[in-house]
Amino acid sequence: MLFLHETHEVAGGRMEEFGAFMRDEWRPPVEADGSARLLWCWELTHGTGASYQAITVTGVRDWASWGAIAARMREEPRWRDLRRRAGELRRDTVSKLLVPASWSPNASIDLSASPAAEPALFLHDTGWPFPGRLDDYVAALGSVYLPQIQKTRMISLEACWVVAPGTGKHHEAILLQKILDWPRFTELLARGEQGAQRSGWMVEGLRYRDRWESKLLRTASWSPR
């Protein structure tokens, strides 16, 4: 299964319009034949990064399905209209195709399901391992980091993805985590890592990378998941 990850730089003051566009105009043709489904739509929380930024993730059944979707986007007149409309609402977008790590939760998602979504906050982490260490980094995330956060029950790891070859930075992995205990998470933000939190993955992770980026995201009111 593939995951289309898009970061949208929305025009100032037009986030609500952009969300309605994604929900009502962009989503239906993408999902038309059942081979893809928009899974998540988030907005970057105020005070935690660039203004008016949204992130969407769309699940795609396989490479053949993505090829068919890409062909429709290129050839069908309605997609030209959608691109024109999107250009009115956003300044830019960065897209990449992701594949799940072998141990990732939600590595395969039922595209026919319509789960009842509840508002939630997510932590979106992007890590850039040292050259040649991508596989080691992803393996360590599954063997060291995942068990550590499962014990704390403060956040849950929803997915671990790497960039598919030829679609973005090679040495890049993305973690999607849902915040379960907001009071404890805010304490972590205010005080930083304390005690045992300073060891474990905070030390082990430095064997594989020393740069990462975290974004605090809230689900859009209409987000499917």
mmCIF file of the C-alpha atoms, coordinates in Angstrom:
data_MODEL
# 
_entry.id   MODEL 
# 
loop_
_atom_site.group_PDB 
_atom_site.id 
_atom_site.type_symbol 
_atom_site.label_atom_id 
_atom_site.label_alt_id 
_atom_site.label_comp_id 
_atom_site.label_asym_id 
_atom_site.label_entity_id 
_atom_site.label_seq_id 
_atom_site.pdbx_PDB_ins_code 
_atom_site.Cartn_x 
_atom_site.Cartn_y 
_atom_site.Cartn_z 
_atom_site.occupancy 
_atom_site.B_iso_or_equiv 
_atom_site.pdbx_formal_charge 
_atom_site.auth_seq_id 
_atom_site.auth_comp_id 
_atom_site.auth_asym_id 
_atom_site.auth_atom_id 
_atom_site.pdbx_PDB_model_num 
ATOM 1   C CA . MET A 1 1   ? 0.000   0.000  0.000   1.00 0.00 ? 1   MET A CA 1 
ATOM 2   C CA . LEU A 1 2   ? 1.136   3.560  -0.752  1.00 0.00 ? 2   LEU A CA 1 
ATOM 3   C CA . PHE A 1 3   ? 0.463   6.793  1.071   1.00 0.00 ? 3   PHE A CA 1 
ATOM 4   C CA . LEU A 1 4   ? 0.384   10.124 -0.735  1.00 0.00 ? 4   LEU A CA 1 
ATOM 5   C CA . HIS A 1 5   ? 1.681   12.742 1.723   1.00 0.00 ? 5   HIS A CA 1 
ATOM 6   C CA . GLU A 1 6   ? 1.083   16.388 0.811   1.00 0.00 ? 6   GLU A CA 1 
ATOM 7   C CA . THR A 1 7   ? 2.096   19.534 2.658   1.00 0.00 ? 7   THR A CA 1 
ATOM 8   C CA . HIS A 1 8   ? -0.017  22.488 1.573   1.00 0.00 ? 8   HIS A CA 1 
ATOM 9   C CA . GLU A 1 9   ? 1.013   26.118 2.030   1.00 0.00 ? 9   GLU A CA 1 
ATOM 10  C CA . VAL A 1 10  ? -2.438  27.696 2.103   1.00 0.00 ? 10  VAL A CA 1 
ATOM 11  C CA . ALA A 1 11  ? -3.042  31.329 1.173   1.00 0.00 ? 11  ALA A CA 1 
ATOM 12  C CA . GLY A 1 12  ? -3.485  33.569 4.208   1.00 0.00 ? 12  GLY A CA 1 
ATOM 13  C CA . GLY A 1 13  ? -6.977  33.531 5.674   1.00 0.00 ? 13  GLY A CA 1 
ATOM 14  C CA . ARG A 1 14  ? -8.260  30.841 3.303   1.00 0.00 ? 14  ARG A CA 1 
ATOM 15  C CA . MET A 1 15  ? -7.850  27.693 5.385   1.00 0.00 ? 15  MET A CA 1 
ATOM 16  C CA . GLU A 1 16  ? -11.585 27.086 5.701   1.00 0.00 ? 16  GLU A CA 1 
ATOM 17  C CA . GLU A 1 17  ? -12.070 27.487 1.952   1.00 0.00 ? 17  GLU A CA 1 
ATOM 18  C CA . PHE A 1 18  ? -9.164  25.141 1.314   1.00 0.00 ? 18  PHE A CA 1 
ATOM 19  C CA . GLY A 1 19  ? -10.603 22.497 3.663   1.00 0.00 ? 19  GLY A CA 1 
ATOM 20  C CA . ALA A 1 20  ? -14.004 22.691 1.954   1.00 0.00 ? 20  ALA A CA 1 
ATOM 21  C CA . PHE A 1 21  ? -12.285 22.385 -1.437  1.00 0.00 ? 21  PHE A CA 1 
ATOM 22  C CA . MET A 1 22  ? -10.359 19.267 -0.380  1.00 0.00 ? 22  MET A CA 1 
ATOM 23  C CA . ARG A 1 23  ? -13.475 17.693 1.140   1.00 0.00 ? 23  ARG A CA 1 
ATOM 24  C CA . ASP A 1 24  ? -16.060 18.531 -1.500  1.00 0.00 ? 24  ASP A CA 1 
ATOM 25  C CA . GLU A 1 25  ? -14.137 18.920 -4.773  1.00 0.00 ? 25  GLU A CA 1 
ATOM 26  C CA . TRP A 1 26  ? -10.743 17.175 -4.629  1.00 0.00 ? 26  TRP A CA 1 
ATOM 27  C CA . ARG A 1 27  ? -11.662 14.123 -2.571  1.00 0.00 ? 27  ARG A CA 1 
ATOM 28  C CA . PRO A 1 28  ? -14.574 12.713 -4.676  1.00 0.00 ? 28  PRO A CA 1 
ATOM 29  C CA . PRO A 1 29  ? -12.647 12.190 -7.953  1.00 0.00 ? 29  PRO A CA 1 
ATOM 30  C CA . VAL A 1 30  ? -9.645  10.745 -6.099  1.00 0.00 ? 30  VAL A CA 1 
ATOM 31  C CA . GLU A 1 31  ? -11.883 8.185  -4.411  1.00 0.00 ? 31  GLU A CA 1 
ATOM 32  C CA . ALA A 1 32  ? -14.116 7.575  -7.439  1.00 0.00 ? 32  ALA A CA 1 
ATOM 33  C CA . ASP A 1 33  ? -13.006 4.036  -8.326  1.00 0.00 ? 33  ASP A CA 1 
ATOM 34  C CA . GLY A 1 34  ? -12.342 2.832  -4.759  1.00 0.00 ? 34  GLY A CA 1 
ATOM 35  C CA . SER A 1 35  ? -8.579  2.420  -5.205  1.00 0.00 ? 35  SER A CA 1 
ATOM 36  C CA . ALA A 1 36  ? -7.696  5.436  -3.049  1.00 0.00 ? 36  ALA A CA 1 
ATOM 37  C CA . ARG A 1 37  ? -9.105  7.221  -0.038  1.00 0.00 ? 37  ARG A CA 1 
ATOM 38  C CA . LEU A 1 38  ? -8.237  10.434 1.740   1.00 0.00 ? 38  LEU A CA 1 
ATOM 39  C CA . LEU A 1 39  ? -7.374  9.272  5.252   1.00 0.00 ? 39  LEU A CA 1 
ATOM 40  C CA . TRP A 1 40  ? -6.231  12.298 7.239   1.00 0.00 ? 40  TRP A CA 1 
ATOM 41  C CA . CYS A 1 41  ? -6.341  16.056 6.963   1.00 0.00 ? 41  CYS A CA 1 
ATOM 42  C CA . TRP A 1 42  ? -4.560  18.161 9.586   1.00 0.00 ? 42  TRP A CA 1 
ATOM 43  C CA . GLU A 1 43  ? -3.920  21.816 10.194  1.00 0.00 ? 43  GLU A CA 1 
ATOM 44  C CA . LEU A 1 44  ? -0.702  22.965 11.853  1.00 0.00 ? 44  LEU A CA 1 
ATOM 45  C CA . THR A 1 45  ? -1.596  24.289 15.302  1.00 0.00 ? 45  THR A CA 1 
ATOM 46  C CA . HIS A 1 46  ? -1.041  28.005 15.829  1.00 0.00 ? 46  HIS A CA 1 
ATOM 47  C CA . GLY A 1 47  ? 2.245   28.943 17.449  1.00 0.00 ? 47  GLY A CA 1 
ATOM 48  C CA . THR A 1 48  ? 4.060   25.743 16.443  1.00 0.00 ? 48  THR A CA 1 
ATOM 49  C CA . GLY A 1 49  ? 5.300   26.480 12.938  1.00 0.00 ? 49  GLY A CA 1 
ATOM 50  C CA . ALA A 1 50  ? 4.568   28.146 9.623   1.00 0.00 ? 50  ALA A CA 1 
ATOM 51  C CA . SER A 1 51  ? 1.217   29.906 9.305   1.00 0.00 ? 51  SER A CA 1 
ATOM 52  C CA . TYR A 1 52  ? -1.614  28.412 7.238   1.00 0.00 ? 52  TYR A CA 1 
ATOM 53  C CA . GLN A 1 53  ? -0.116  24.995 6.653   1.00 0.00 ? 53  GLN A CA 1 
ATOM 54  C CA . ALA A 1 54  ? -2.138  21.821 6.143   1.00 0.00 ? 54  ALA A CA 1 
ATOM 55  C CA . ILE A 1 55  ? -1.079  18.199 5.662   1.00 0.00 ? 55  ILE A CA 1 
ATOM 56  C CA . THR A 1 56  ? -3.113  15.478 3.960   1.00 0.00 ? 56  THR A CA 1 
ATOM 57  C CA . VAL A 1 57  ? -2.433  11.749 3.633   1.00 0.00 ? 57  VAL A CA 1 
ATOM 58  C CA . THR A 1 58  ? -4.240  9.674  1.018   1.00 0.00 ? 58  THR A CA 1 
ATOM 59  C CA . GLY A 1 59  ? -4.076  5.869  0.988   1.00 0.00 ? 59  GLY A CA 1 
ATOM 60  C CA . VAL A 1 60  ? -3.570  4.240  -2.435  1.00 0.00 ? 60  VAL A CA 1 
ATOM 61  C CA . ARG A 1 61  ? -4.029  0.498  -2.976  1.00 0.00 ? 61  ARG A CA 1 
ATOM 62  C CA . ASP A 1 62  ? -0.901  -0.116 -5.077  1.00 0.00 ? 62  ASP A CA 1 
ATOM 63  C CA . TRP A 1 63  ? 1.390   1.298  -7.744  1.00 0.00 ? 63  TRP A CA 1 
ATOM 64  C CA . ALA A 1 64  ? -0.966  0.379  -10.586 1.00 0.00 ? 64  ALA A CA 1 
ATOM 65  C CA . SER A 1 65  ? -3.753  2.298  -8.865  1.00 0.00 ? 65  SER A CA 1 
ATOM 66  C CA . TRP A 1 66  ? -1.517  5.315  -8.434  1.00 0.00 ? 66  TRP A CA 1 
ATOM 67  C CA . GLY A 1 67  ? -0.558  5.180  -12.110 1.00 0.00 ? 67  GLY A CA 1 
ATOM 68  C CA . ALA A 1 68  ? -4.226  5.204  -13.100 1.00 0.00 ? 68  ALA A CA 1 
ATOM 69  C CA . ILE A 1 69  ? -4.981  8.121  -10.782 1.00 0.00 ? 69  ILE A CA 1 
ATOM 70  C CA . ALA A 1 70  ? -1.987  10.096 -12.058 1.00 0.00 ? 70  ALA A CA 1 
ATOM 71  C CA . ALA A 1 71  ? -3.116  9.495  -15.649 1.00 0.00 ? 71  ALA A CA 1 
ATOM 72  C CA . ARG A 1 72  ? -6.596  10.798 -14.881 1.00 0.00 ? 72  ARG A CA 1 
ATOM 73  C CA . MET A 1 73  ? -5.114  13.857 -13.178 1.00 0.00 ? 73  MET A CA 1 
ATOM 74  C CA . ARG A 1 74  ? -3.086  14.590 -16.286 1.00 0.00 ? 74  ARG A CA 1 
ATOM 75  C CA . GLU A 1 75  ? -5.706  13.845 -18.937 1.00 0.00 ? 75  GLU A CA 1 
ATOM 76  C CA . GLU A 1 76  ? -9.189  14.634 -17.619 1.00 0.00 ? 76  GLU A CA 1 
ATOM 77  C CA . PRO A 1 77  ? -10.518 18.201 -18.049 1.00 0.00 ? 77  PRO A CA 1 
ATOM 78  C CA . ARG A 1 78  ? -12.066 18.281 -14.563 1.00 0.00 ? 78  ARG A CA 1 
ATOM 79  C CA . TRP A 1 79  ? -8.610  17.847 -13.043 1.00 0.00 ? 79  TRP A CA 1 
ATOM 80  C CA . ARG A 1 80  ? -7.358  20.899 -14.935 1.00 0.00 ? 80  ARG A CA 1 
ATOM 81  C CA . ASP A 1 81  ? -10.181 22.842 -13.336 1.00 0.00 ? 81  ASP A CA 1 
ATOM 82  C CA . LEU A 1 82  ? -9.302  21.441 -9.914  1.00 0.00 ? 82  LEU A CA 1 
ATOM 83  C CA . ARG A 1 83  ? -5.648  22.421 -10.299 1.00 0.00 ? 83  ARG A CA 1 
ATOM 84  C CA . ARG A 1 84  ? -6.711  25.932 -11.268 1.00 0.00 ? 84  ARG A CA 1 
ATOM 85  C CA . ARG A 1 85  ? -8.982  26.161 -8.243  1.00 0.00 ? 85  ARG A CA 1 
ATOM 86  C CA . ALA A 1 86  ? -6.257  24.789 -5.946  1.00 0.00 ? 86  ALA A CA 1 
ATOM 87  C CA . GLY A 1 87  ? -3.901  27.462 -7.237  1.00 0.00 ? 87  GLY A CA 1 
ATOM 88  C CA . GLU A 1 88  ? -6.290  30.114 -5.961  1.00 0.00 ? 88  GLU A CA 1 
ATOM 89  C CA . LEU A 1 89  ? -6.265  28.667 -2.445  1.00 0.00 ? 89  LEU A CA 1 
ATOM 90  C CA . ARG A 1 90  ? -2.669  27.669 -1.817  1.00 0.00 ? 90  ARG A CA 1 
ATOM 91  C CA . ARG A 1 91  ? 0.738   29.119 -2.538  1.00 0.00 ? 91  ARG A CA 1 
ATOM 92  C CA . ASP A 1 92  ? 2.499   25.789 -2.982  1.00 0.00 ? 92  ASP A CA 1 
ATOM 93  C CA . THR A 1 93  ? 2.351   22.098 -2.173  1.00 0.00 ? 93  THR A CA 1 
ATOM 94  C CA . VAL A 1 94  ? 5.013   19.426 -1.657  1.00 0.00 ? 94  VAL A CA 1 
ATOM 95  C CA . SER A 1 95  ? 3.989   15.841 -2.428  1.00 0.00 ? 95  SER A CA 1 
ATOM 96  C CA . LYS A 1 96  ? 5.746   12.535 -1.846  1.00 0.00 ? 96  LYS A CA 1 
ATOM 97  C CA . LEU A 1 97  ? 4.768   8.893  -1.928  1.00 0.00 ? 97  LEU A CA 1 
ATOM 98  C CA . LEU A 1 98  ? 5.441   6.910  1.228   1.00 0.00 ? 98  LEU A CA 1 
ATOM 99  C CA . VAL A 1 99  ? 5.632   3.200  1.956   1.00 0.00 ? 99  VAL A CA 1 
ATOM 100 C CA . PRO A 1 100 ? 5.103   1.747  5.452   1.00 0.00 ? 100 PRO A CA 1 
ATOM 101 C CA . ALA A 1 101 ? 7.875   0.195  7.505   1.00 0.00 ? 101 ALA A CA 1 
ATOM 102 C CA . SER A 1 102 ? 7.491   -3.590 7.814   1.00 0.00 ? 102 SER A CA 1 
ATOM 103 C CA . TRP A 1 103 ? 6.468   -3.236 11.472  1.00 0.00 ? 103 TRP A CA 1 
ATOM 104 C CA . SER A 1 104 ? 4.324   -0.114 11.064  1.00 0.00 ? 104 SER A CA 1 
ATOM 105 C CA . PRO A 1 105 ? 0.808   -0.007 12.512  1.00 0.00 ? 105 PRO A CA 1 
ATOM 106 C CA . ASN A 1 106 ? -1.796  0.731  9.831   1.00 0.00 ? 106 ASN A CA 1 
ATOM 107 C CA . ALA A 1 107 ? 0.548   -0.585 7.149   1.00 0.00 ? 107 ALA A CA 1 
ATOM 108 C CA . SER A 1 108 ? -2.580  -1.610 5.275   1.00 0.00 ? 108 SER A CA 1 
ATOM 109 C CA . ILE A 1 109 ? -5.885  0.230  5.661   1.00 0.00 ? 109 ILE A CA 1 
ATOM 110 C CA . ASP A 1 110 ? -9.326  -0.865 4.505   1.00 0.00 ? 110 ASP A CA 1 
ATOM 111 C CA . LEU A 1 111 ? -10.118 1.748  1.876   1.00 0.00 ? 111 LEU A CA 1 
ATOM 112 C CA . SER A 1 112 ? -13.813 0.874  1.948   1.00 0.00 ? 112 SER A CA 1 
ATOM 113 C CA . ALA A 1 113 ? -14.188 1.636  5.669   1.00 0.00 ? 113 ALA A CA 1 
ATOM 114 C CA . SER A 1 114 ? -15.599 4.915  6.940   1.00 0.00 ? 114 SER A CA 1 
ATOM 115 C CA . PRO A 1 115 ? -14.419 5.225  10.556  1.00 0.00 ? 115 PRO A CA 1 
ATOM 116 C CA . ALA A 1 116 ? -16.053 7.737  12.853  1.00 0.00 ? 116 ALA A CA 1 
ATOM 117 C CA . ALA A 1 117 ? -13.382 10.365 13.423  1.00 0.00 ? 117 ALA A CA 1 
ATOM 118 C CA . GLU A 1 118 ? -12.985 12.293 16.665  1.00 0.00 ? 118 GLU A CA 1 
ATOM 119 C CA . PRO A 1 119 ? -11.011 15.536 17.016  1.00 0.00 ? 119 PRO A CA 1 
ATOM 120 C CA . ALA A 1 120 ? -7.449  14.755 18.042  1.00 0.00 ? 120 ALA A CA 1 
ATOM 121 C CA . LEU A 1 121 ? -3.930  16.154 18.193  1.00 0.00 ? 121 LEU A CA 1 
ATOM 122 C CA . PHE A 1 122 ? -1.086  14.399 16.423  1.00 0.00 ? 122 PHE A CA 1 
ATOM 123 C CA . LEU A 1 123 ? 2.684   14.629 16.558  1.00 0.00 ? 123 LEU A CA 1 
ATOM 124 C CA . HIS A 1 124 ? 4.205   14.453 13.074  1.00 0.00 ? 124 HIS A CA 1 
ATOM 125 C CA . ASP A 1 125 ? 7.936   13.701 13.250  1.00 0.00 ? 125 ASP A CA 1 
ATOM 126 C CA . THR A 1 126 ? 10.282  13.677 10.272  1.00 0.00 ? 126 THR A CA 1 
ATOM 127 C CA . GLY A 1 127 ? 13.764  12.263 10.811  1.00 0.00 ? 127 GLY A CA 1 
ATOM 128 C CA . TRP A 1 128 ? 16.756  12.370 8.477   1.00 0.00 ? 128 TRP A CA 1 
ATOM 129 C CA . PRO A 1 129 ? 19.137  9.504  9.328   1.00 0.00 ? 129 PRO A CA 1 
ATOM 130 C CA . PHE A 1 130 ? 22.798  9.568  8.435   1.00 0.00 ? 130 PHE A CA 1 
ATOM 131 C CA . PRO A 1 131 ? 23.600  8.461  4.857   1.00 0.00 ? 131 PRO A CA 1 
ATOM 132 C CA . GLY A 1 132 ? 23.356  4.697  4.560   1.00 0.00 ? 132 GLY A CA 1 
ATOM 133 C CA . ARG A 1 133 ? 21.589  4.310  7.922   1.00 0.00 ? 133 ARG A CA 1 
ATOM 134 C CA . LEU A 1 134 ? 17.935  4.540  6.855   1.00 0.00 ? 134 LEU A CA 1 
ATOM 135 C CA . ASP A 1 135 ? 17.198  0.824  7.300   1.00 0.00 ? 135 ASP A CA 1 
ATOM 136 C CA . ASP A 1 136 ? 18.984  0.739  10.659  1.00 0.00 ? 136 ASP A CA 1 
ATOM 137 C CA . TYR A 1 137 ? 17.096  3.839  11.811  1.00 0.00 ? 137 TYR A CA 1 
ATOM 138 C CA . VAL A 1 138 ? 13.688  2.438  10.879  1.00 0.00 ? 138 VAL A CA 1 
ATOM 139 C CA . ALA A 1 139 ? 14.495  -0.891 12.514  1.00 0.00 ? 139 ALA A CA 1 
ATOM 140 C CA . ALA A 1 140 ? 15.535  0.888  15.721  1.00 0.00 ? 140 ALA A CA 1 
ATOM 141 C CA . LEU A 1 141 ? 12.322  2.902  15.736  1.00 0.00 ? 141 LEU A CA 1 
ATOM 142 C CA . GLY A 1 142 ? 10.425  -0.368 15.801  1.00 0.00 ? 142 GLY A CA 1 
ATOM 143 C CA . SER A 1 143 ? 12.611  -2.207 18.288  1.00 0.00 ? 143 SER A CA 1 
ATOM 144 C CA . VAL A 1 144 ? 13.568  0.599  20.701  1.00 0.00 ? 144 VAL A CA 1 
ATOM 145 C CA . TYR A 1 145 ? 11.285  3.608  20.324  1.00 0.00 ? 145 TYR A CA 1 
ATOM 146 C CA . LEU A 1 146 ? 7.947   1.832  19.853  1.00 0.00 ? 146 LEU A CA 1 
ATOM 147 C CA . PRO A 1 147 ? 8.217   -0.306 23.026  1.00 0.00 ? 147 PRO A CA 1 
ATOM 148 C CA . GLN A 1 148 ? 9.305   2.766  25.000  1.00 0.00 ? 148 GLN A CA 1 
ATOM 149 C CA . ILE A 1 149 ? 6.245   4.853  24.110  1.00 0.00 ? 149 ILE A CA 1 
ATOM 150 C CA . GLN A 1 150 ? 3.922   1.880  24.534  1.00 0.00 ? 150 GLN A CA 1 
ATOM 151 C CA . LYS A 1 151 ? 4.974   1.780  28.172  1.00 0.00 ? 151 LYS A CA 1 
ATOM 152 C CA . THR A 1 152 ? 4.294   5.457  28.777  1.00 0.00 ? 152 THR A CA 1 
ATOM 153 C CA . ARG A 1 153 ? 0.821   5.476  27.133  1.00 0.00 ? 153 ARG A CA 1 
ATOM 154 C CA . MET A 1 154 ? 1.168   9.206  26.583  1.00 0.00 ? 154 MET A CA 1 
ATOM 155 C CA . ILE A 1 155 ? 1.166   8.890  22.791  1.00 0.00 ? 155 ILE A CA 1 
ATOM 156 C CA . SER A 1 156 ? 0.407   6.052  20.382  1.00 0.00 ? 156 SER A CA 1 
ATOM 157 C CA . LEU A 1 157 ? 2.356   5.391  17.229  1.00 0.00 ? 157 LEU A CA 1 
ATOM 158 C CA . GLU A 1 158 ? -0.089  5.287  14.318  1.00 0.00 ? 158 GLU A CA 1 
ATOM 159 C CA . ALA A 1 159 ? 2.328   4.828  11.408  1.00 0.00 ? 159 ALA A CA 1 
ATOM 160 C CA . CYS A 1 160 ? 5.957   4.802  10.329  1.00 0.00 ? 160 CYS A CA 1 
ATOM 161 C CA . TRP A 1 161 ? 6.660   5.608  6.688   1.00 0.00 ? 161 TRP A CA 1 
ATOM 162 C CA . VAL A 1 162 ? 9.700   6.011  4.470   1.00 0.00 ? 162 VAL A CA 1 
ATOM 163 C CA . VAL A 1 163 ? 9.850   7.873  1.167   1.00 0.00 ? 163 VAL A CA 1 
ATOM 164 C CA . ALA A 1 164 ? 9.314   5.632  -1.853  1.00 0.00 ? 164 ALA A CA 1 
ATOM 165 C CA . PRO A 1 165 ? 12.333  5.565  -4.202  1.00 0.00 ? 165 PRO A CA 1 
ATOM 166 C CA . GLY A 1 166 ? 12.327  8.396  -6.690  1.00 0.00 ? 166 GLY A CA 1 
ATOM 167 C CA . THR A 1 167 ? 9.663   10.508 -4.982  1.00 0.00 ? 167 THR A CA 1 
ATOM 168 C CA . GLY A 1 168 ? 11.588  12.632 -2.466  1.00 0.00 ? 168 GLY A CA 1 
ATOM 169 C CA . LYS A 1 169 ? 14.526  12.621 -0.082  1.00 0.00 ? 169 LYS A CA 1 
ATOM 170 C CA . HIS A 1 170 ? 15.933  9.111  0.213   1.00 0.00 ? 170 HIS A CA 1 
ATOM 171 C CA . HIS A 1 171 ? 17.147  9.382  3.810   1.00 0.00 ? 171 HIS A CA 1 
ATOM 172 C CA . GLU A 1 172 ? 13.845  10.354 5.408   1.00 0.00 ? 172 GLU A CA 1 
ATOM 173 C CA . ALA A 1 173 ? 11.344  8.644  7.707   1.00 0.00 ? 173 ALA A CA 1 
ATOM 174 C CA . ILE A 1 174 ? 8.062   9.959  9.081   1.00 0.00 ? 174 ILE A CA 1 
ATOM 175 C CA . LEU A 1 175 ? 6.387   8.991  12.350  1.00 0.00 ? 175 LEU A CA 1 
ATOM 176 C CA . LEU A 1 176 ? 2.705   9.708  12.922  1.00 0.00 ? 176 LEU A CA 1 
ATOM 177 C CA . GLN A 1 177 ? 1.737   9.692  16.601  1.00 0.00 ? 177 GLN A CA 1 
ATOM 178 C CA . LYS A 1 178 ? -1.579  10.407 18.288  1.00 0.00 ? 178 LYS A CA 1 
ATOM 179 C CA . ILE A 1 179 ? -1.487  12.253 21.612  1.00 0.00 ? 179 ILE A CA 1 
ATOM 180 C CA . LEU A 1 180 ? -3.431  10.254 24.207  1.00 0.00 ? 180 LEU A CA 1 
ATOM 181 C CA . ASP A 1 181 ? -2.637  12.136 27.419  1.00 0.00 ? 181 ASP A CA 1 
ATOM 182 C CA . TRP A 1 182 ? -2.587  15.876 26.733  1.00 0.00 ? 182 TRP A CA 1 
ATOM 183 C CA . PRO A 1 183 ? -1.820  17.017 30.325  1.00 0.00 ? 183 PRO A CA 1 
ATOM 184 C CA . ARG A 1 184 ? 1.283   14.829 30.457  1.00 0.00 ? 184 ARG A CA 1 
ATOM 185 C CA . PHE A 1 185 ? 2.317   15.917 26.980  1.00 0.00 ? 185 PHE A CA 1 
ATOM 186 C CA . THR A 1 186 ? 2.057   19.607 27.896  1.00 0.00 ? 186 THR A CA 1 
ATOM 187 C CA . GLU A 1 187 ? 4.226   18.930 30.942  1.00 0.00 ? 187 GLU A CA 1 
ATOM 188 C CA . LEU A 1 188 ? 6.818   17.380 28.633  1.00 0.00 ? 188 LEU A CA 1 
ATOM 189 C CA . LEU A 1 189 ? 6.676   20.476 26.421  1.00 0.00 ? 189 LEU A CA 1 
ATOM 190 C CA . ALA A 1 190 ? 7.100   22.795 29.393  1.00 0.00 ? 190 ALA A CA 1 
ATOM 191 C CA . ARG A 1 191 ? 9.835   20.910 31.260  1.00 0.00 ? 191 ARG A CA 1 
ATOM 192 C CA . GLY A 1 192 ? 11.598  18.889 28.587  1.00 0.00 ? 192 GLY A CA 1 
ATOM 193 C CA . GLU A 1 193 ? 12.751  15.315 29.109  1.00 0.00 ? 193 GLU A CA 1 
ATOM 194 C CA . GLN A 1 194 ? 13.281  14.434 32.747  1.00 0.00 ? 194 GLN A CA 1 
ATOM 195 C CA . GLY A 1 195 ? 14.896  11.470 34.467  1.00 0.00 ? 195 GLY A CA 1 
ATOM 196 C CA . ALA A 1 196 ? 14.555  8.267  32.487  1.00 0.00 ? 196 ALA A CA 1 
ATOM 197 C CA . GLN A 1 197 ? 13.187  10.239 29.520  1.00 0.00 ? 197 GLN A CA 1 
ATOM 198 C CA . ARG A 1 198 ? 16.702  11.563 28.926  1.00 0.00 ? 198 ARG A CA 1 
ATOM 199 C CA . SER A 1 199 ? 17.933  8.050  28.219  1.00 0.00 ? 199 SER A CA 1 
ATOM 200 C CA . GLY A 1 200 ? 16.370  5.353  26.070  1.00 0.00 ? 200 GLY A CA 1 
ATOM 201 C CA . TRP A 1 201 ? 15.506  6.571  22.593  1.00 0.00 ? 201 TRP A CA 1 
ATOM 202 C CA . MET A 1 202 ? 16.840  10.097 23.186  1.00 0.00 ? 202 MET A CA 1 
ATOM 203 C CA . VAL A 1 203 ? 20.298  8.535  23.412  1.00 0.00 ? 203 VAL A CA 1 
ATOM 204 C CA . GLU A 1 204 ? 19.850  5.535  21.113  1.00 0.00 ? 204 GLU A CA 1 
ATOM 205 C CA . GLY A 1 205 ? 18.388  7.649  18.318  1.00 0.00 ? 205 GLY A CA 1 
ATOM 206 C CA . LEU A 1 206 ? 21.587  9.681  18.057  1.00 0.00 ? 206 LEU A CA 1 
ATOM 207 C CA . ARG A 1 207 ? 23.331  6.597  16.697  1.00 0.00 ? 207 ARG A CA 1 
ATOM 208 C CA . TYR A 1 208 ? 21.242  6.951  13.536  1.00 0.00 ? 208 TYR A CA 1 
ATOM 209 C CA . ARG A 1 209 ? 20.358  10.637 13.190  1.00 0.00 ? 209 ARG A CA 1 
ATOM 210 C CA . ASP A 1 210 ? 20.892  14.001 14.873  1.00 0.00 ? 210 ASP A CA 1 
ATOM 211 C CA . ARG A 1 211 ? 18.273  16.029 12.961  1.00 0.00 ? 211 ARG A CA 1 
ATOM 212 C CA . TRP A 1 212 ? 14.524  15.775 13.077  1.00 0.00 ? 212 TRP A CA 1 
ATOM 213 C CA . GLU A 1 213 ? 11.491  18.020 12.861  1.00 0.00 ? 213 GLU A CA 1 
ATOM 214 C CA . SER A 1 214 ? 8.296   17.795 14.927  1.00 0.00 ? 214 SER A CA 1 
ATOM 215 C CA . LYS A 1 215 ? 4.950   19.344 14.034  1.00 0.00 ? 215 LYS A CA 1 
ATOM 216 C CA . LEU A 1 216 ? 1.912   19.510 16.285  1.00 0.00 ? 216 LEU A CA 1 
ATOM 217 C CA . LEU A 1 217 ? -1.177  18.948 14.170  1.00 0.00 ? 217 LEU A CA 1 
ATOM 218 C CA . ARG A 1 218 ? -4.909  19.048 14.838  1.00 0.00 ? 218 ARG A CA 1 
ATOM 219 C CA . THR A 1 219 ? -7.357  17.108 12.712  1.00 0.00 ? 219 THR A CA 1 
ATOM 220 C CA . ALA A 1 220 ? -9.599  19.173 10.488  1.00 0.00 ? 220 ALA A CA 1 
ATOM 221 C CA . SER A 1 221 ? -13.248 19.001 11.553  1.00 0.00 ? 221 SER A CA 1 
ATOM 222 C CA . TRP A 1 222 ? -14.092 16.851 8.515   1.00 0.00 ? 222 TRP A CA 1 
ATOM 223 C CA . SER A 1 223 ? -10.992 14.614 8.505   1.00 0.00 ? 223 SER A CA 1 
ATOM 224 C CA . PRO A 1 224 ? -12.028 10.989 7.821   1.00 0.00 ? 224 PRO A CA 1 
ATOM 225 C CA . ARG A 1 225 ? -9.652  9.641  10.488  1.00 0.00 ? 225 ARG A CA 1 
# 
